[in-house]
Amino acid sequence: MTATGPHPGDIAIAVDAPGPSPIPDAFAIDAPSAHAGAPMVLVCRDLRKRFGDRQAVDGVGFEIARGETYGLLGPNGAGKTTTISMICGLLRRDGGEVVVAGQLVDTDTTAAKAMIGYVPQDLAIYPDLTARENLEFFGRLYGLGGRTLRARADELLEVIGLADRAKDRTEQFSGGMKRRLNIAIGLLHRPRMLVLDEPTVGVDPQSRNAILESVETLGAEGMAILYTTHYMEEAERLCHRVGIIDEGKIRAEGTRTELVALVGQRDRVTLTATGDLRAGAAAARRVEGVVEATICECGLDVLVDTARSRLPRLLEAVGDAGATVRGVEVIEPNLEAVFLHLTGKALRD
């Protein structure tokens, strides 16, 4: 694998009980995954790791199926990189097990590690080599060579959109181009699982979108993907299931719909309004689907089920009651709201 070393200073994931999906009972998800029928590529159970007197990892476990993208979300210091290092066999664990494509992974299991393509957050390319030379260098480390390696390099340069820059030294590349090359290196040996650690950090919007499209394509082709990010919109777009981590614990795991259900699937509608706000709030409460309506600084704050379908009736009722609505904002539940609800902080804190 292409990899940098572990970061022992990170606080790693910890949970209160072992098992393949050790979610606290209050947040357990019963609905099956969209990939429930697919074979599992990654199974990690009861991972444990101590740094000094700190139990950094205490019983972490989750699974990733073929064709599934699993998002590992948490703020800085939540232990994502430390956990990934154990999954990839870069950091020896104190307990638990990691199985990839049916093979047990450890720091000394070369064959099992060959099933993993690791794309680290820190760029692992040589700036004085060209894009092609980088691919061929790392390909030889994977045991590839000759015509097979040249063909694979050509294929990946096309996939990442750098075929026309194959002979350019990478020191001339933008941050986004370097990130894309980093991903190609992780794919050289046709792994069963791809691990992407913050793959869009510091890239321009065009390169970021190209990376996200590549991840979508790989997943559709059957690649199991473990994806970490600080960008909630990336998780919303890419991940079939998400594990939310905070302070060394997995707080919840599930699909987007399942996680949003933890905080309730009601929408929040803010009406910028003047006039008789008291009567407007009372009228809003009588609209079907409205759970609560209160007066706020700018007008009315309304909690409602499926706001978009009920908005016309809501505006009519508030207007008939004597309030003049000058603006409408609808905030639908998303993973950011779930993360804030479970951890009390934003993802990038």
LINDAGI-V293049 format. One record per backbone hydrogen bond with DSSP energy under -1.0 kcal/mol. CO is the residue of the C=O (numbers start at 1). NH is the residue of the N-H. If there is no record, write none. Layout:
# LINDAGI-V293049
((CO | NH) (CO | NH))
This chain:
# LINDAGI-V293049
((7 | 10) (21 | 23) (24 | 27) (25 | 28) (33 | 36) (35 | 38) (39 | 66) (41 | 101) (42 | 64) (43 | 99) (44 | 62) (45 | 97) (47 | 59) (47 | 60) (48 | 94) (48 | 95) (49 | 57) (51 | 54) (54 | 51) (54 | 56) (57 | 49) (58 | 15) (60 | 47) (62 | 44) (64 | 41) (64 | 42) (65 | 68) (68 | 225) (69 | 240) (69 | 241) (70 | 227) (71 | 243) (73 | 245) (75 | 78) (79 | 83) (80 | 84) (81 | 85) (82 | 86) (83 | 87) (84 | 88) (85 | 90) (85 | 91) (95 | 48) (97 | 45) (98 | 105) (99 | 43) (100 | 103) (103 | 100) (106 | 109) (109 | 113) (110 | 114) (112 | 115) (113 | 116) (115 | 192) (115 | 193) (117 | 195) (119 | 197) (126 | 129) (127 | 171) (129 | 170) (130 | 134) (131 | 135) (132 | 136) (133 | 137) (134 | 138) (135 | 139) (136 | 140) (137 | 141) (138 | 142) (139 | 144) (140 | 143) (145 | 149) (146 | 150) (147 | 151) (148 | 152) (149 | 153) (150 | 154) (151 | 155) (152 | 156) (153 | 157) (154 | 158) (155 | 159) (156 | 160) (157 | 162) (162 | 165) (163 | 166) (165 | 168) (166 | 132) (168 | 131) (169 | 172) (170 | 173) (174 | 178) (175 | 179) (176 | 180) (177 | 181) (178 | 182) (179 | 183) (180 | 184) (181 | 185) (182 | 186) (187 | 190) (192 | 224) (193 | 117) (194 | 226) (195 | 119) (196 | 228) (198 | 201) (200 | 203) (204 | 208) (205 | 209) (206 | 210) (207 | 211) (208 | 212) (209 | 213) (210 | 214) (211 | 215) (212 | 216) (213 | 217) (214 | 218) (215 | 219) (216 | 220) (217 | 221) (218 | 223) (219 | 222) (224 | 194) (225 | 70) (226 | 196) (227 | 72) (228 | 198) (231 | 235) (232 | 236) (233 | 237) (234 | 238) (235 | 239) (241 | 71) (242 | 254) (243 | 73) (244 | 251) (244 | 252) (246 | 249) (249 | 246) (252 | 244) (254 | 242) (255 | 259) (256 | 260) (257 | 261) (259 | 262) (260 | 263) (267 | 304) (268 | 331) (269 | 302) (270 | 329) (271 | 300) (272 | 326) (272 | 327) (274 | 324) (275 | 277) (276 | 280) (277 | 281) (278 | 282) (279 | 283) (280 | 284) (281 | 285) (284 | 287) (287 | 290) (289 | 305) (292 | 303) (294 | 301) (298 | 273) (299 | 296) (300 | 271) (301 | 294) (302 | 269) (303 | 291) (303 | 292) (304 | 267) (307 | 311) (310 | 314) (311 | 315) (312 | 316) (313 | 317) (314 | 318) (315 | 319) (316 | 320) (317 | 321) (318 | 323) (319 | 322) (322 | 276) (324 | 274) (327 | 272) (329 | 270) (331 | 268) (334 | 338) (335 | 339) (336 | 340) (337 | 341) (338 | 342) (339 | 343) (340 | 344) (346 | 349))
